[in-house]
Amino acid sequence: MSARKPPPECLSITARILYRQAMNDTTLAFIGGGNMAGSLIGGLVADGWDPHHITVSDRDPEQLDQLGKRFGVAIHPDNRAAATGAGVVVLAVKPQVVEPVARELADLLTHQHSLVISIAAGIRSDTLRHWIGERTAIVRTMPNTPALVQTGATALFANAMVTAGQRDIAETILRAVGLTIWVENESMMDAVTALSGSGPAYFFLFMEALQKAGSALGLPERTARLLTLQTALGAAKMAIESPEEPARLRQRVTSPGGTTERAIQVFQQHNFDELVLQALEAAAARSDELAEQFGNP
Ligand SMILES: NC(=O)c1ccc[n+]([C@@H]2O[C@H](COP(=O)([O-])OP(=O)(O)OC[C@H]3O[C@@H](n4cnc5c(N)ncnc54)[C@H](OP(=O)(O)O)[C@@H]3O)[C@@H](O)[C@H]2O)c1
């Protein structure tokens, strides 16, 4: 497993053929051209996807203009015009805007048998199917913020209408911004949201706390910040590149009677594992609540 997306040349020959085929055969429409769409388009174009096969619509003409100029993709102020003829339509608007957009495109997407990929947090595939059409092929995805720097972690779920070829295409598209992993049961998306969706903020919180503690121990602010950030990067890189579990890596750097052991004892005395579990349970419960609010067909 790699935290960065595997570049196309690292894929197996079959995967590379599928990748090239997807790039040549697929016409893609992004509805909503904000942060996430921009990152995905940037990743796809950098991977060799033909920008002429990509159309974007957004209600902000300036945003559209920038995307057109930056990546050479086709732009359209009208969602239906952008989606017309697209084999794959990526819904990249904020969750609260998904319903009107889905309803606006419903008959067109049904008529074209487009694959619909949603990156919107908390909208279930059944809710989308209810808004668009019962037989719609839908891949619901949950990317996270590091996708903006092409180091995202995205879980994908495909409904029963999605073909094997469509799964490959969806995976290829999301891999443009980092790691992809399929979940076979959509109910797992609440746990995914709690872990990787909200996860970057937990790491930021921990970095914040480390930095503050370093300053409290007398380090200049800049020194505490740089040491915190590089330590986070180094630990993540080691954990990703090592075949060993994080627990084993931790044991290796915890000498009996040493400084690390003393600090970890303090974390454990305060039930660190239990605290993390409670935090994730709270996030997963909130994710479920939000999905109920967005639509309960
Ligand atoms: N950013 C992340 O890190 C992240 C992580 C995981 C999932 N996501 C999901 O990704 C989706 C997009 O997030 P984002 O951060 O890219 O949001 P964003 O930057 O706000 O992009 C959404 C874009 O859609 C436009 N829009 C609004 N209504 C529209 C309509 N009816 N038709 C066409 N375009 C419309 C918005 O224009 P206005 O600005 O004028 O409204 C905006 O440019 C969200 O559903 C979010 O849950 C994002």
The ligand as a Tripos MOL2 file, in Angstrom:
@<TRIPOS>MOLECULE
LIG
   48    52     1     0     0
SMALL
NO_CHARGES

@<TRIPOS>ATOM
      1 N1        -12.6810   19.5650   -0.0350 N.am      1 LIG1
      2 C1        -12.4780   18.4060    0.5760 C.2       1 LIG1
      3 O1        -11.4490   18.1860    1.2100 O.2       1 LIG1
      4 C2        -13.4970   17.2930    0.4770 C.ar      1 LIG1
      5 C3        -13.2410   16.0570    1.0950 C.ar      1 LIG1
      6 C4        -14.1680   15.0320    0.9630 C.ar      1 LIG1
      7 C5        -15.3270   15.2270    0.2460 C.ar      1 LIG1
      8 N2        -15.5450   16.4360   -0.3280 N.ar      1 LIG1
      9 C6        -16.8050   16.6130   -1.0620 C.3       1 LIG1
     10 O2        -16.5420   17.1610   -2.3260 O.3       1 LIG1
     11 C7        -17.6340   17.9800   -2.7340 C.3       1 LIG1
     12 C8        -17.0790   19.2800   -3.2770 C.3       1 LIG1
     13 O3        -16.3380   19.9080   -2.2440 O.3       1 LIG1
     14 P1        -15.3730   21.1290   -2.5650 P.3       1 LIG1
     15 O4        -14.5450   21.3330   -1.3620 O.co2     1 LIG1
     16 O5        -14.7360   20.9390   -3.9010 O.co2     1 LIG1
     17 O6        -16.4790   22.3110   -2.6630 O.3       1 LIG1
     18 P2        -16.3670   23.7070   -3.4250 P.3       1 LIG1
     19 O7        -14.9560   24.1260   -3.5470 O.co2     1 LIG1
     20 O8        -17.3490   24.6080   -2.7700 O.co2     1 LIG1
     21 O9        -16.8780   23.3290   -4.9030 O.3       1 LIG1
     22 C9        -18.2260   23.1830   -5.2440 C.3       1 LIG1
     23 C10       -18.4730   24.0550   -6.4720 C.3       1 LIG1
     24 O10       -19.7640   23.7800   -6.9680 O.3       1 LIG1
     25 C11       -20.3620   25.0280   -7.3600 C.3       1 LIG1
     26 N3        -21.8170   24.9090   -7.3920 N.ar      1 LIG1
     27 C12       -22.7220   25.2140   -6.4210 C.ar      1 LIG1
     28 N4        -23.9670   24.9970   -6.8640 N.ar      1 LIG1
     29 C13       -23.8620   24.5370   -8.1240 C.ar      1 LIG1
     30 C14       -24.8010   24.1200   -9.0920 C.ar      1 LIG1
     31 N5        -26.1040   24.1210   -8.8540 N.pl3     1 LIG1
     32 N6        -24.3490   23.6880  -10.2850 N.ar      1 LIG1
     33 C15       -23.0050   23.6730  -10.5470 C.ar      1 LIG1
     34 N7        -22.0770   24.0630   -9.6800 N.ar      1 LIG1
     35 C16       -22.4860   24.4780   -8.4720 C.ar      1 LIG1
     36 C17       -19.8720   25.9610   -6.2950 C.3       1 LIG1
     37 O11       -20.0660   27.2980   -6.6920 O.3       1 LIG1
     38 P3        -20.3240   28.4020   -5.5260 P.3       1 LIG1
     39 O12       -19.0170   28.4940   -4.7850 O.co2     1 LIG1
     40 O13       -20.6790   29.6170   -6.2950 O.co2     1 LIG1
     41 O14       -21.4070   27.8600   -4.6600 O.co2     1 LIG1
     42 C18       -18.4090   25.5500   -6.1830 C.3       1 LIG1
     43 O15       -17.6080   26.1970   -7.1450 O.3       1 LIG1
     44 C19       -18.5270   18.1770   -1.5050 C.3       1 LIG1
     45 O16       -19.7200   17.4480   -1.6700 O.3       1 LIG1
     46 C20       -17.7190   17.6300   -0.3560 C.3       1 LIG1
     47 O17       -18.5380   16.9440    0.5890 O.3       1 LIG1
     48 C21       -14.6730   17.4680   -0.2310 C.ar      1 LIG1
@<TRIPOS>BOND
     1     1     2 1
     2     2     3 2
     3     2     4 1
     4     4     5 ar
     5     4    48 ar
     6     5     6 ar
     7     6     7 ar
     8     7     8 ar
     9     8     9 1
    10     8    48 ar
    11     9    10 1
    12     9    46 1
    13    10    11 1
    14    11    12 1
    15    11    44 1
    16    12    13 1
    17    13    14 1
    18    14    15 2
    19    14    16 1
    20    14    17 1
    21    17    18 1
    22    18    19 2
    23    18    20 1
    24    18    21 1
    25    21    22 1
    26    22    23 1
    27    23    24 1
    28    23    42 1
    29    24    25 1
    30    25    26 1
    31    25    36 1
    32    26    27 ar
    33    26    35 ar
    34    27    28 ar
    35    28    29 ar
    36    29    30 ar
    37    29    35 ar
    38    30    31 1
    39    30    32 ar
    40    32    33 ar
    41    33    34 ar
    42    34    35 ar
    43    36    37 1
    44    36    42 1
    45    37    38 1
    46    38    39 2
    47    38    40 1
    48    38    41 1
    49    42    43 1
    50    44    45 1
    51    44    46 1
    52    46    47 1
@<TRIPOS>SUBSTRUCTURE
     1 LIG1         1 GROUP 0 **** ****
